[in-house]
Amino acid sequence: MGSVTRTKLMSIMALCAMIGLLLMPILVAIPALAGDGGAPAADAKKEGGEAKIEKGKDVYYKTEGIVSGPPAPKTTDGEKDYPRYNFESRVLLWFANQQHLYYGSFVLAVPIFCMVIEFMGVVTKDKAMAKRYDQLAYDFIKISLTAYSLTAILGGILIFTFLTLYPAFFQYLSGIFRPVMHIYALMFVAESGTLYIYYYGWDKMKEGFLKWIHLSMSVVLNVIGTILMFLANSWIGFMMSPAGVDEQGRYLGNIWHVIHTALWNPLNLHRILGNMAFGGGVVAAYAAYRFLSAKTDEERAHYDWMGYIAMALGVAFLIPLPFAGYWLMREVYAYRQQMGITLMGGLLAWLFIIQATMIGILFLSTNYYLWQALGRMRGAEKYQRYIKYLVFLLTCGYLVFITPHTIVMTPAELKAMGGQQHPVLGNYGVMSAKNGGINVIITTTVLSFVWYMRGNKVSTVSWAKFGNIFMGCFFFFAYLNIIMLAVYGYYIPANVRVGLSVPQVATTLSCLFFMFALNSVMMKGAKQMGPIEWGKISARSQYALIMLATAFTWMMGLMGYIRSSVRLFWHVNEIMRDNSPWAYTHTVGFAANMISANVLFFWISIMFVFWLGALAAKKAPVEAKAAVPGRATAPAVGH
């Protein structure tokens, strides 16, 4: 008993020491974070006379601060400010940045999934289920380990690309963020160490109190990863909506103002939801790849279950993602109305039609997978006849969602038509209708999930009939409310029409939370018609998962391009002008080709990561593990 207590005590001390070391960079940097630019004042006093301190006015917060840095450089097109190869420098930087973002998003999301799944395994009382969850979490983190190394390599390539091709801009940006640059580097080192300890210590810390220590390490790992993402987002936010500097771009001594720009909070929410959805999609694609290449029923059962869990986690973050996007666009409009017009109604407007197309593909793929997954459950046949109605709703919502308000035209076509508004199309594509379309799609996806959750179950609660009628009426009136508001938007002014998004979103979220909660209560203690036969699913469903992941990847590339392009010819919006030969907005066709090339390269490289994971699995010792429900006891890959 004494040795067990000593082990617990040493484990707690080790965890506390590790957390202390991880937090030390932040504690050391607190004076810099809270500083008010005292260095210039000290330098001024050295002259012996009265100190002459220059002050500037913050371009966003409108507060005064002591000038603590040089102005933004006025670059010129030449080898000094824009060294180049015989190729467009912006395209090289675009490629390096996008690949780093893809892998960074993936390695941020997967440890969060591992933390959730490992926690489910720790708290469950069913030992077989606990072992299954533990193996699944291990499989997830194993995939991300190789990807983490590639992320670090791509990060190094990105920095060298900045230093080589855009030295003046990178020097200015790193000078502004100098107080937190070392924090970012040290946090990255801390994340690397925590990740490797977390992975290689899995078997040594798999039971008892040590398992809780191991789970705590996953929390620490994710906190570090989230801080890193927030810091990286602050650079993007500063470039789009600078703060903490004066009109000349001089740093005013308050690093918090530089970080906490107008768009930082919505960017953080949008990026974390997008990263989680993307990570779930990539892991689901890995499971689909392993399912399609599996040689035994036991392997197919395991990877079918893994694909479903990853898909469900990804879609759970996909559903609120459009709402986070609306918040981000609202803040863009609030910061600079012209930026919002450029995004939604001007130069970049047609990119949002492409975005709507990709969002529709995401939800269509998700619903198709869920309908195919009903085939692995006995008793789910009763829902098959209703799928055609869901297809109708999804198709109508999708067509409304992708309908543009204006079309791309040449000057001659504009003149012949007599203006920007098309005589037919100009009557459609208003925002309330588009909001209605996407909310119908999301509500239908929620309904598909509800059907899947009760596929092989029959409710045994005394009020089951009333509950089913109530759920049916709730969904019916939800659809009715969303559609009526979408139609009503055509009869009111545009400034009033924008407000219709609030009741539409509230209706959709009510279906999401209330209907899931009600369905869970109704299915508690339900009679099962039969077990879920994992592995008994069509190959088409796995291609749907791959399509889901590919659409996620393409849409991430698109949104990155939109965020960068809205700055037009500025490195830092209205502060530092881009005077390179490439300070123009590419055509939609070129952007689409570039995004597709990035997506293709990412998936070729991630297939290499998948192959390494499969190779390691083949060489690992085999040990018995709990069977997937509905299957016989099966051997599984060991750690």
Disulfide bonds with the S-S distance in Angstrom:
none
